[in-house]
Amino acid sequence: MERVLLAGAGGFLGSALRYLVATWLLRTRGGGAFPLETFVINVTGCLVIGLLSGLADTRGFFPGPSRTFVFVGILGGYTTFSTLGFETFRLLREGQPAIAALSAGGQLVAGVLAVWLGDSAVRMF
């Protein structure tokens, strides 16, 4: 039960952070078809999970329940893969397959690269 509560508390924090980042990006960029907010959130979430998992693997950070709080809770609440699926579907439905492919493919490639970059950065030091 402890880990469920930790995941839920972390999820609240991650979701609140996602909302704040997305709202800020939406206000500063002024619109457009490309879902930049989701792109930025997913890529930064991947970078952070790469950094933190590198720290966990190489330096023993996040033992036991703290790993659930951070990885499942905060980062699970922050990243928005389900939103990626919805936005890609919406773009396809609206007849914008090129933007849909750019968004989905770009987030996948940039996300994997960001995880690698974060993990590699930790292992270098």
CORPE-V863203 format. One record per residue. RES is the residue in one letter. SS is DSSP state (H for helix, E for strand, - for the rest). PHI is phi in whole degrees, -180 to 180 (* if undefined). Layout:
# CORPE-V863203
((RES	SS	PHI) (RES	SS	PHI))
This chain:
# CORPE-V863203
((M	-	*) (E	H	-59) (R	H	-69) (V	H	-63) (L	H	-67) (L	H	-65) (A	H	-63) (G	H	-66) (A	H	-65) (G	H	-65) (G	H	-61) (F	H	-60) (L	H	-63) (G	H	-65) (S	H	-67) (A	H	-64) (L	H	-64) (R	H	-59) (Y	H	-61) (L	H	-64) (V	H	-65) (A	H	-63) (T	H	-64) (W	H	-63) (L	H	-63) (L	H	-62) (R	H	-69) (T	H	-81) (R	H	-95) (G	-	78) (G	-	102) (G	-	120) (A	-	-76) (F	-	-70) (P	-	-79) (L	H	-60) (E	H	-59) (T	H	-65) (F	H	-58) (V	H	-63) (I	H	-64) (N	H	-65) (V	H	-70) (T	H	-67) (G	H	-63) (C	H	-66) (L	H	-62) (V	H	-64) (I	H	-67) (G	H	-66) (L	H	-62) (L	H	-71) (S	H	-70) (G	H	-63) (L	H	-64) (A	H	-65) (D	H	-74) (T	H	-98) (R	H	-128) (G	-	73) (F	-	-69) (F	-	59) (P	-	-76) (G	-	51) (P	H	-64) (S	H	-64) (R	H	-65) (T	H	-62) (F	H	-60) (V	H	-80) (F	H	-77) (V	H	-78) (G	H	-76) (I	H	-62) (L	H	-71) (G	H	-65) (G	H	-76) (Y	H	-76) (T	-	-74) (T	-	-137) (F	H	-65) (S	H	-65) (T	H	-67) (L	H	-58) (G	H	-60) (F	H	-64) (E	H	-65) (T	H	-65) (F	H	-60) (R	H	-62) (L	H	-63) (L	H	-64) (R	H	-63) (E	-	-86) (G	-	78) (Q	-	-121) (P	H	-65) (A	H	-67) (I	H	-68) (A	H	-61) (A	H	-67) (L	H	-63) (S	H	-66) (A	H	-64) (G	H	-66) (G	H	-63) (Q	H	-67) (L	H	-64) (V	H	-66) (A	H	-65) (G	H	-65) (V	H	-63) (L	H	-64) (A	H	-67) (V	H	-62) (W	H	-61) (L	H	-61) (G	H	-62) (D	H	-64) (S	H	-65) (A	H	-62) (V	H	-67) (R	H	-72) (M	H	-77) (F	-	-115))
